[in-house]
Structure formats: structure tokens, C-alpha cells
Amino acid sequence: MTAVLEIEHLTKEFQRGDVATVALRDFSLTIEQGTFVTVLGRSGCGKSTMLNLLSGLSKPTNGRVLHRGSPHTGPTPGIGYLTQSDTLMPWRTVQRNVEMPMEIAGRPKPERQAAAAELIATVGLADFADSYPRELSGGMRRRASLARMLANGAETILMDEPFGALDAQLRSELQRELLRLWTATGHTIVFVTHDVEEALLLGDRVVVLGPLGAILLDQEIDLPRPRDPDETKIHPRFVELHATLVRALKEGARR
């Protein structure tokens, strides 16, 4: 398979006065086209730092990121980034929020209106296109944020615990929706989470991180797709893989 992202010996230090804090050290990973990779780790292991580097929003202290074989040094429309918090513009409707990246890119108004409407329908918000963020539930705002990110034309998607603040039922619903979108588009997804079940339900590969981004385990997830959360959680292979990932996390906590 073709490598979309090649991460080579990334190190990130944050300097405050005379003190340097290392958030990520000598991190290397290859992400192949069309795969759904979940990155699992406890708080403070460098997951978000890694995504900031992959998105181009932050620059490494050492090492480099290649996107489709070329050095990746700043934000690009080819890589979308969905952060933990909502970034929708409160004074814009869902339609106008989703149009915004295309407006900035200079696409003609009729074209961007049609494209935004299609994306909004894709994430199940066609009836709420004229609503403002304050009028939406948390799950709806997540869907709208996803549609706006896709409006950039990104084929590589980075997601930083996007469902972490939602209740269990809504999280399960959005997990299903995300898997449906991924299956339909063939996009490459790097999804960060601290939840073992979520990592297993979504990914076809789970990378478990320890302190400073040390890779404790890089595990292929050979569970059958499509995956219904309720059915998958009682699958014997799911139970076996869950135990394997938990052991890896406990090993990292002892380091």
C-alpha cells in the first residue's frame, strides 16, 4: 500500500525560560493510504502533540513529516484536522460554516453552496443547514465540524478525541456515522483516543503510545467489518484484543 504520512524521528520540546520540556521523543510511524489508524494512550503521552505536528500547525524540534513523499512543513488542504473543541463560527449558520473553507479558497458562490449542501446531507444535517451552532446539540456540532473539515477537500483526516465529551449513546451513534463515511470515501484517518473500546471499534490498526510517544504496541485489528458496536464488543477476538491493549497501557504506566 502507498504511504500517505511518513513520520521520521520526531522530537518536540517546549521551551520556557531556561527549562525545556520534552513532549515527544524520536517518534516514527508510517500511515498507509485508506487505512483507519487509532492512536491509543493515556493523557500526557504526546498524542495531541503528535497530531499538531502531523497537521503542520506545530514544527518539530527534530525529525520530519512527509506527506505523499514530500516534506510537510505547514497546514495544507490535503490534511484535515478535527480538534477536541468546537471551532464553528457562532454567527454563521451550518451552511455558511461549511462554505467557509471554500469561500476562503475563492470558489464561486453557487459552486460552494451546492458542495456545502451535499456535505451537510452526508453527515445527516440537511434539516439543520440554516441553524446556528447554539441551536445544535453537541453531536450535531461535531457533525457540522466534520462537514466543514471535509469541505477543504482533505483526503487525510486527523481527529483528536472528537467524541470524548459526548455521552455513551451519542458517541456510539457518531462512531457508526464515522465508519460509514470512511467506508464510502476511502479517506485515510488517524484517530486519537484514550478509550480502549473506541480504538478497537474504529481502527483496523491500533498504535499504543507510552510516555513521550514511545510506541508500546502496533497491533493489527482483524475484527470483521462492518462493526456494530453492540455485537462487536462481545466478539471473542474483541475481548482478546482488549486485554492485549490494556496490558500494553499498563506497561507504559510502569515506565
QUIVEN-V785532 format. One record per residue. N is the residue number from 0. RES is the residue in three letters. SS is DSSP state (A for helix, B for strand, O for the rest). Layout:
BEGIN
N/RES/SS
N/RES/SS
END
This chain:
BEGIN
0/MET/O
1/THR/O
2/ALA/B
3/VAL/B
4/LEU/B
5/GLU/B
6/ILE/B
7/GLU/B
8/HIS/B
9/LEU/B
10/THR/B
11/LYS/B
12/GLU/B
13/PHE/B
14/GLN/B
15/ARG/B
16/GLY/O
17/ASP/O
18/VAL/B
19/ALA/B
20/THR/B
21/VAL/B
22/ALA/B
23/LEU/B
24/ARG/B
25/ASP/B
26/PHE/B
27/SER/B
28/LEU/B
29/THR/B
30/ILE/B
31/GLU/B
32/GLN/O
33/GLY/O
34/THR/O
35/PHE/B
36/VAL/B
37/THR/B
38/VAL/B
39/LEU/B
40/GLY/B
41/ARG/O
42/SER/O
43/GLY/O
44/CYS/O
45/GLY/O
46/LYS/A
47/SER/A
48/THR/A
49/MET/A
50/LEU/A
51/ASN/A
52/LEU/A
53/LEU/A
54/SER/A
55/GLY/O
56/LEU/O
57/SER/O
58/LYS/O
59/PRO/O
60/THR/O
61/ASN/B
62/GLY/B
63/ARG/B
64/VAL/B
65/LEU/B
66/HIS/B
67/ARG/O
68/GLY/O
69/SER/B
70/PRO/B
71/HIS/O
72/THR/O
73/GLY/O
74/PRO/O
75/THR/O
76/PRO/O
77/GLY/O
78/ILE/B
79/GLY/B
80/TYR/B
81/LEU/B
82/THR/O
83/GLN/O
84/SER/O
85/ASP/O
86/THR/O
87/LEU/O
88/MET/O
89/PRO/O
90/TRP/O
91/ARG/O
92/THR/B
93/VAL/A
94/GLN/A
95/ARG/A
96/ASN/A
97/VAL/A
98/GLU/A
99/MET/A
100/PRO/A
101/MET/A
102/GLU/A
103/ILE/A
104/ALA/O
105/GLY/O
106/ARG/O
107/PRO/O
108/LYS/A
109/PRO/A
110/GLU/A
111/ARG/A
112/GLN/A
113/ALA/A
114/ALA/A
115/ALA/A
116/ALA/A
117/GLU/A
118/LEU/A
119/ILE/A
120/ALA/A
121/THR/A
122/VAL/O
123/GLY/O
124/LEU/O
125/ALA/A
126/ASP/A
127/PHE/A
128/ALA/O
129/ASP/O
130/SER/O
131/TYR/B
132/PRO/A
133/ARG/A
134/GLU/A
135/LEU/O
136/SER/O
137/GLY/A
138/GLY/A
139/MET/A
140/ARG/A
141/ARG/A
142/ARG/A
143/ALA/A
144/SER/A
145/LEU/A
146/ALA/A
147/ARG/A
148/MET/A
149/LEU/A
150/ALA/O
151/ASN/O
152/GLY/O
153/ALA/O
154/GLU/O
155/THR/B
156/ILE/B
157/LEU/B
158/MET/B
159/ASP/B
160/GLU/O
161/PRO/O
162/PHE/O
163/GLY/O
164/ALA/O
165/LEU/O
166/ASP/O
167/ALA/A
168/GLN/A
169/LEU/A
170/ARG/A
171/SER/A
172/GLU/A
173/LEU/A
174/GLN/A
175/ARG/A
176/GLU/A
177/LEU/A
178/LEU/A
179/ARG/A
180/LEU/A
181/TRP/A
182/THR/A
183/ALA/A
184/THR/A
185/GLY/O
186/HIS/O
187/THR/B
188/ILE/B
189/VAL/B
190/PHE/B
191/VAL/B
192/THR/B
193/HIS/O
194/ASP/O
195/VAL/A
196/GLU/A
197/GLU/A
198/ALA/A
199/LEU/A
200/LEU/A
201/LEU/A
202/GLY/O
203/ASP/O
204/ARG/B
205/VAL/B
206/VAL/B
207/VAL/B
208/LEU/B
209/GLY/O
210/PRO/A
211/LEU/A
212/GLY/A
213/ALA/O
214/ILE/B
215/LEU/B
216/LEU/B
217/ASP/B
218/GLN/B
219/GLU/B
220/ILE/O
221/ASP/O
222/LEU/O
223/PRO/O
224/ARG/O
225/PRO/O
226/ARG/O
227/ASP/O
228/PRO/A
229/ASP/A
230/GLU/A
231/THR/A
232/LYS/O
233/ILE/O
234/HIS/O
235/PRO/A
236/ARG/A
237/PHE/A
238/VAL/A
239/GLU/A
240/LEU/A
241/HIS/A
242/ALA/A
243/THR/A
244/LEU/A
245/VAL/A
246/ARG/A
247/ALA/A
248/LEU/A
249/LYS/A
250/GLU/A
251/GLY/A
252/ALA/A
253/ARG/O
254/ARG/O
END
